[in-house]
Amino acid sequence: MRVLGVDGCRGGWLAAELDEDNSVAWHWSGDIDQLLRLSVDVVAIDIPIGLADAGVRACDVQARAALGRRGVTVFPAPVRPVLGCATYADARRLLSSAGGPSMSAQAFGIVNAVRQVDAAITCDDEPRVVEAHPELAFMLMGNSAALPGKRTVEGGASRRQLLGEWLPDLTSILTTAPPRARPDDVLDALACAWVARRWRAGAACVFGDGSRDVRGLVMRIVA
């Protein structure tokens, strides 16, 4: 049994491949297709999968509520029409013309990554490929949503402690991560691998109402 946790990072994608013995092999690629083709049972990726044509996804609303003050880390998934926009200004004009709410520049920042994943998967990839969110994973690991921000010293230490309770060799695992990846990306990829393991075991929590988008992709977040 092998699973993969994937996090988007600057310039590409970072993946933690976990085997039955909790050994971790790292992958970095600019092509999400390359990672999705790896021979693993489950891929849990920190990127929206399944996009509404308008409005907000139930899974995003539920995830923000579960995280409390950390709910701000759950960006509303872009609506599907935004994937065709080349710039933030284009997206704002499109949303305004449709009479819907605008989106933040930060939320638009993930559109290219969302576009890549949306182009790479189909309904046939379910249930092997699922959407995850690292903050939900850490919340469940520690039974608390009150972790400090992940890029603070305290936040990084708290997340390493939680992962270390699951991965006794965490220190050596972290030293083998690709040097181009930021420390928080590394921790997030491992958290997604934790989610993938739970999903494979049938023990994961699922956020969402079971609805599917126009492509038939289910709109849910797994943790």
C-alpha positions in Angstrom: 0.0 0.0 0.0 1.5 3.3 -1.1 -0.2 6.7 -0.9 0.8 10.2 -2.1 0.4 13.6 -0.4 0.7 16.5 -2.8 1.1 20.2 -2.1 1.4 23.0 -4.6 4.7 25.0 -4.2 6.5 27.7 -6.0 7.3 26.5 -9.5 5.6 23.1 -9.2 4.3 20.4 -7.0 5.8 18.6 -4.0 4.8 15.1 -3.2 5.4 12.8 -0.3 5.1 9.1 -1.2 4.4 7.0 1.9 4.6 3.2 2.0 3.3 0.7 4.6 6.4 1.1 6.8 6.0 4.9 6.9 9.0 5.4 4.7 8.8 8.5 2.7 10.1 9.2 -0.8 10.0 12.7 -2.1 9.0 13.9 -5.6 9.1 17.3 -7.1 7.6 18.1 -10.5 6.4 21.0 -12.6 3.9 18.6 -14.2 1.0 17.4 -12.0 0.4 14.6 -14.6 3.7 13.1 -13.8 2.8 12.8 -10.1 -0.7 11.5 -10.8 0.8 8.7 -12.9 2.9 7.3 -10.0 1.9 3.8 -8.9 0.1 4.6 -5.7 -3.3 3.7 -4.3 -4.4 7.1 -3.2 -3.4 10.7 -4.0 -4.5 13.4 -1.6 -3.8 16.9 -3.0 -4.2 20.3 -1.5 -6.0 22.0 -4.4 -9.8 22.3 -5.2 -11.2 19.4 -7.2 -14.8 19.9 -8.4 -15.8 23.5 -9.2 -19.2 25.2 -8.9 -20.3 27.2 -11.9 -21.4 30.0 -9.5 -21.6 30.5 -5.7 -19.6 28.7 -3.0 -19.0 25.0 -2.5 -20.6 23.4 0.6 -17.3 21.7 1.5 -15.5 25.1 1.7 -18.1 26.5 4.0 -18.0 23.4 6.2 -14.2 23.3 6.3 -14.0 27.0 7.3 -16.5 26.5 10.1 -14.7 23.4 11.4 -11.4 25.4 11.6 -12.8 28.3 13.5 -10.3 31.2 13.4 -8.0 29.2 11.1 -10.9 29.0 8.6 -9.3 31.9 6.7 -6.8 29.4 5.4 -9.6 27.8 3.3 -9.7 29.9 0.1 -13.1 29.8 -1.6 -12.6 27.6 -4.7 -12.7 29.6 -7.9 -15.9 29.1 -9.9 -15.3 27.2 -13.1 -15.7 30.2 -15.5 -12.7 31.8 -13.9 -10.4 29.1 -15.2 -10.6 30.7 -18.6 -9.3 34.0 -17.3 -5.6 35.0 -17.9 -5.4 37.8 -15.4 -6.9 38.8 -12.1 -8.5 41.8 -13.8 -10.1 39.5 -16.3 -11.5 37.4 -13.4 -12.9 40.4 -11.6 -14.6 41.6 -14.8 -16.1 38.2 -15.5 -17.4 37.8 -11.9 -18.8 41.4 -11.9 -20.6 40.8 -15.2 -22.1 37.6 -13.8 -23.4 39.5 -10.8 -21.5 37.3 -8.4 -19.0 38.2 -5.6 -15.5 39.1 -6.6 -12.4 37.1 -5.5 -9.2 38.1 -3.7 -5.9 38.3 -5.5 -4.7 35.6 -3.2 -7.5 33.3 -4.2 -6.8 34.0 -7.9 -3.2 33.0 -7.2 -4.2 29.3 -7.1 -6.2 29.4 -10.3 -3.4 28.2 -12.5 -2.8 25.2 -10.2 -6.5 24.5 -10.1 -6.6 24.7 -13.9 -3.7 22.1 -14.2 -5.4 19.6 -11.9 -8.8 20.1 -13.5 -7.3 19.3 -16.9 -5.4 16.3 -15.6 -8.3 14.4 -13.9 -11.6 12.9 -14.8 -14.4 11.1 -12.9 -12.5 7.9 -13.6 -9.8 9.1 -11.1 -12.3 8.9 -8.2 -11.9 7.7 -5.6 -8.1 7.4 -6.1 -7.5 11.2 -6.3 -9.1 13.3 -3.5 -8.9 16.9 -2.4 -7.3 17.5 1.0 -6.5 20.5 3.2 -3.5 20.4 5.5 -5.0 22.6 8.2 -7.9 20.2 8.5 -5.4 17.3 8.8 -3.4 19.1 11.5 -6.7 20.0 13.4 -7.7 16.3 13.4 -4.2 15.1 14.4 -4.1 17.4 17.4 -7.8 17.4 18.1 -7.6 21.2 18.1 -8.1 24.0 15.5 -6.1 26.5 17.6 -2.7 26.0 16.0 -0.5 29.1 15.4 0.1 30.1 11.8 2.1 27.6 9.9 4.9 30.0 8.9 5.6 31.1 12.5 8.2 29.4 14.6 5.6 28.2 17.0 3.3 27.0 14.2 6.1 25.0 12.5 7.1 23.4 15.8 3.5 22.4 16.6 3.0 20.8 13.2 6.3 18.9 13.4 5.3 17.6 16.8 2.0 16.3 15.5 3.7 14.7 12.5 6.4 13.2 14.7 3.8 11.4 16.7 2.8 9.6 13.5 6.2 9.5 11.8 9.0 8.6 14.4 11.7 9.2 11.7 10.4 12.7 10.9 13.7 14.4 11.5 15.5 12.3 8.8 12.4 12.5 6.6 12.6 16.3 6.6 16.3 16.3 5.8 15.7 14.4 2.6 13.0 16.8 1.2 13.8 18.7 -2.0 15.8 21.8 -1.1 13.6 24.0 -3.3 10.5 23.3 -1.2 9.7 25.7 1.7 9.5 24.1 5.2 5.7 24.7 5.4 5.3 23.0 1.9 7.1 19.9 3.2 4.9 19.7 6.3 1.7 20.2 4.2 2.7 17.5 1.8 3.2 15.1 4.7 -0.2 16.1 6.2 -1.8 15.3 2.8 -0.1 11.9 2.9 -1.7 11.4 6.3 -5.1 12.2 4.8 -4.4 9.8 1.9 -3.6 7.0 4.4 -6.9 7.7 6.3 -8.9 7.7 3.0 -7.3 4.4 1.9 -8.3 2.9 5.3 -11.9 4.2 5.2 -11.3 6.4 8.3 -11.3 9.9 6.8 -13.7 12.7 7.5 -15.5 14.1 4.5 -16.7 17.7 4.1 -19.3 18.5 1.5 -22.9 17.7 0.6 -22.1 15.1 -2.1 -22.9 17.4 -5.0 -20.9 17.2 -8.3 -19.8 19.8 -10.8 -20.7 20.1 -14.5 -17.9 17.6 -15.3 -19.2 15.2 -12.8 -16.4 15.7 -10.3 -17.5 15.5 -6.6 -17.0 18.7 -4.6 -15.6 17.5 -1.3 -12.6 17.9 1.0 -11.2 14.9 2.7 -9.4 14.9 6.1 
